[in-house]
Amino acid sequence: MAITTSRIRVDKLEASLGATNISEFCLYLVDLLKKRVKSIEERFQACNHEMHSQIELYEHSIVEFHDTLSKLIKESEKKSMEHYAEGMPSEFWSRISLLIDGWSLEKKISNNDANILREMAWKRDSRLREAYLSSRGKAERELIDSFLKMALPGTSSGLHIVHIAAEMAPVAKVGGLADVISGLGKALQKKGNLVEIILPKYDCMQHNQINNLKVLDVVVQSYFEGNMFANKIWTGTVEGLPVYFIEPQHPGKFFWRAQYYGEHDDFKRFSYFSRVALELLYQSAKKVDIIHCHDWQTAFVAPLYWDVYANLGFNSARICFTCHNFEYQGTAPAQDLAYCGLDVEHLDRADRMRDNSHGRINVVKGAIVYSNIVTTVSPTYAQEVRSEGGRGLQDTLKIHSKKFVRILNGIDTDTWNPSTDRFLKVQYSANDLYGKSANKAALTKQLKMSSANASQPLVGCITRLVPQKGVHLIRHAIYKTAELGGQFILLGSSPVPNIQVCFLGGVFYYIWPYLNLERKGKQPSVPHE
């Protein structure tokens, strides 16, 4: 009994001690937790403060970054334009020239100020460049005012030359004329001359080859068939040259035909264009030195200039006419000259524009008679056209022989450079000819030609297939090349039906990848595009 009582007391004591220890332990834990919570709160507050500081710093950095980025973009644009102006002067100064001409036509500046500013642009005056760069993004009026402040009289050592033509590479190209316009224009520009081009605005031209194409806020009215017709004037740069594109608002839609030539009313189309081109120059009050017209399509310019516009006071220029091909002379009934305002009775004479072989009007003859200088494409061709090659105009050329000049056509070595030509599979140069064989292999593969023999000669010919090109010689060359074990590729077309049929296709290439075709009795493979 005594033992039991003692046991009970011991249990109570242990329970009491256990409860006391647990209570103290709990208090200890609570105190520890409070300290931990306080520490965490302090750390959280510190982190929160630090986070807010970081956010503020980040926001400040973002603002600073945007400010710096904006400054860098502006500086980059300025440096880019400065480099552009210095490294690519043709494109830059052509743009400036077009701006000035646009302001003049839109009557935003006087003709006198326009002439002064043109001379400054012509001379690459750095003040114009600086004014243009500093006015970027500002209103047009501010740019005009900054230009006018510098409009001080000056002189120029170069010539102001305007080409009026039906073609220009690469925007509107049918034949070699197009290459001459762009190549000659760039060469004259490099020699310090102010060169401008006037073209029709064809619906089918390569618009993606024109930089900064825009329509001017002006309409040029021009005479045709007894009425005045409006014309939109577009400007842009092509190959670094300033170009004007004329878009007639005539119901005949002269240049919305999906092709350049070959229309039933070509005589009307191009006499209209020639008249508007001169009207544009007249209304812009330019002091042009040379107006250069090309082939029969713009041969109208010569008689129009001297018989119409010189009488209106536009007489500073001299006319140069280049006939690239005497095969095409632009003949029509005499009364058709009246369309563009020329005096039929005055011009329908043997010593002026009447054709030497029949009673029609011949506009190439008119250009020879009325131009100050007449050129053609080579000394050899000049000799040919003085005889039967002149296609009836040889006597006219003899009469005007003192102003008939022979100039050999050149090539644009910037464009026709195999070391930079992006159309080649592999570029090459005189110092590294590997690319020639690589390009040959790529071409034969593309045309699915036999290429088993890498040393097999490959002859290429790109031409219009007309009698003047020596079609019989081309045919002979094809057979002879095949006979000697070579390959021949011909790309071309012909407006002459029997020649077209003879060569079997519209736009085509002849591929003769076999040896001795004639002996084997095989016919050439003629894939059509």
Secondary structure by P-SEA (a helix, b strand, c coil): caaaaaaaaaaaaaaaaaaaaaaaaaaaaaaaaaaaaaaaaaaaaaaaaaaaaaaaaaaaaaaaaaaaaaaaaaaaaaaaaaaaaaacaaaaaaaaaaaaaaaaaaccccaaaaaaaaaaaaaccaaaaaaaaaaccccaaaaaaaaaaacccccccccbbbbbcccccccccccaaaaaaaaaaaaaaaaccbbbbbbccccccccccccccccccbbbbbbcccbbbbbbbbbbbcccbbbbbbbbccccccccccccccccaaaaaaaaaaaaaaaaaaaacccccbbbbccccccaaaaaaaacccccccccbbbbbbbccccccccccccccccccccccccccccccccccccbbbaaaaaaacccbbbcccaaaaaaaaccccccaaaaaaaacccbbbbbbbccccccccccccccccccccccaaaaaaaaaaaaaaacccccccccbbbbbbcccccccaaaaaaaaaaaaaaacbbbbbbbccccaaaaaaacccbbbbbcccccccccccccccccc
